[in-house]
Amino acid sequence: MSQTINKDELKKTIVFNVKSIYRKTIDEATPAMVYQAVALAVKDMIIDRWMGVRGSVARKLDEALLFTPSIIMPSLFFSASRVLRIMPKPRSNP
């Protein structure tokens, strides 16, 4: 996943956005239309990058959790049993 924006890809996306949203060519579009098309193109690129990162983080988390229970569970069991031993026992009223 590249951290830079490809200039040609950005231009194509802007032209496509102007064409699909406003049904005009880039030469016929007003500056406001071009601005909106640029904003949507950049937003789409950011979303695509974010989804890629989110997917890779989720995969790494799944891999980590796959091997973690055998390490964590005994320590959690030990901690819980230790807490139960330390806690005072409730008194019964005669």
LOBA-431723 format. One record per residue (C-alpha): residue in one letter; residue number from 1; y, z negated, x. Coordinates in nm, 3 decimals. Layout:
! LOBA-431723
PT/r/k/y/z/x
PT/a/NUM/Y/Z/X
...
This chain:
! LOBA-431723
PT/r/k/y/z/x
PT/m/1/0.000/0.000/0.000
PT/s/2/0.321/0.118/0.157
PT/q/3/0.629/-0.103/0.170
PT/t/4/0.865/0.198/0.180
PT/i/5/0.957/0.433/-0.101
PT/n/6/0.876/0.798/-0.047
PT/k/7/1.199/0.994/-0.098
PT/d/8/1.030/1.305/-0.240
PT/e/9/0.818/1.100/-0.479
PT/l/10/1.128/0.916/-0.600
PT/k/11/1.312/1.244/-0.662
PT/k/12/1.020/1.387/-0.858
PT/t/13/0.999/1.073/-1.068
PT/i/14/1.374/1.077/-1.142
PT/v/15/1.363/1.444/-1.247
PT/f/16/1.058/1.373/-1.463
PT/n/17/1.229/1.072/-1.627
PT/v/18/1.544/1.273/-1.710
PT/k/19/1.329/1.553/-1.849
PT/s/20/1.100/1.330/-2.057
PT/i/21/1.360/1.081/-2.183
PT/y/22/1.666/1.302/-2.241
PT/r/23/1.508/1.652/-2.259
PT/k/24/1.758/1.782/-2.003
PT/t/25/1.745/1.913/-1.650
PT/i/26/1.883/1.701/-1.368
PT/d/27/2.190/1.932/-1.351
PT/e/28/2.266/1.882/-1.723
PT/a/29/2.225/1.503/-1.713
PT/t/30/2.526/1.272/-1.711
PT/p/31/2.562/1.010/-1.438
PT/a/32/2.455/0.742/-1.688
PT/m/33/2.136/0.936/-1.765
PT/v/34/2.058/0.975/-1.395
PT/y/35/2.126/0.605/-1.339
PT/q/36/1.883/0.513/-1.618
PT/a/37/1.620/0.749/-1.476
PT/v/38/1.660/0.596/-1.127
PT/a/39/1.631/0.244/-1.268
PT/l/40/1.312/0.333/-1.455
PT/a/41/1.162/0.506/-1.150
PT/v/42/1.226/0.208/-0.924
PT/k/43/1.098/-0.032/-1.191
PT/d/44/0.775/0.168/-1.222
PT/m/45/0.726/0.168/-0.844
PT/i/46/0.780/-0.209/-0.829
PT/i/47/0.534/-0.265/-1.115
PT/d/48/0.273/-0.044/-0.948
PT/r/49/0.311/-0.234/-0.622
PT/w/50/0.299/-0.571/-0.801
PT/m/51/-0.017/-0.477/-0.991
PT/g/52/-0.182/-0.372/-0.665
PT/v/53/-0.093/-0.701/-0.498
PT/r/54/-0.197/-0.900/-0.803
PT/g/55/-0.535/-0.724/-0.806
PT/s/56/-0.598/-0.787/-0.438
PT/v/57/-0.501/-1.154/-0.471
PT/a/58/-0.732/-1.191/-0.771
PT/r/59/-1.020/-1.034/-0.575
PT/k/60/-0.959/-1.269/-0.282
PT/l/61/-0.943/-1.567/-0.517
PT/d/62/-1.271/-1.461/-0.680
PT/e/63/-1.434/-1.433/-0.337
PT/a/64/-1.302/-1.775/-0.239
PT/l/65/-1.424/-1.938/-0.559
PT/l/66/-1.763/-1.776/-0.521
PT/f/67/-1.835/-1.979/-0.208
PT/t/68/-1.622/-2.287/-0.280
PT/p/69/-1.831/-2.489/-0.532
PT/s/70/-2.100/-2.578/-0.280
PT/i/71/-1.830/-2.729/-0.059
PT/i/72/-1.606/-2.892/-0.320
PT/m/73/-1.854/-3.020/-0.577
PT/p/74/-2.023/-3.283/-0.355
PT/s/75/-1.685/-3.418/-0.249
PT/l/76/-1.566/-3.430/-0.611
PT/f/77/-1.883/-3.612/-0.709
PT/f/78/-1.837/-3.860/-0.426
PT/s/79/-1.472/-3.920/-0.524
PT/a/80/-1.557/-3.974/-0.891
PT/s/81/-1.843/-4.214/-0.814
PT/r/82/-1.621/-4.406/-0.573
PT/v/83/-1.347/-4.439/-0.836
PT/l/84/-1.599/-4.570/-1.087
PT/r/85/-1.720/-4.833/-0.840
PT/i/86/-1.366/-4.948/-0.757
PT/m/87/-1.246/-4.974/-1.118
PT/p/88/-1.280/-5.322/-1.268
PT/k/89/-1.548/-5.360/-1.530
PT/p/90/-1.426/-5.440/-1.882
PT/r/91/-1.475/-5.800/-1.989
PT/s/92/-1.673/-5.874/-2.297
PT/n/93/-1.535/-6.135/-2.535
PT/p/94/-1.786/-6.408/-2.645
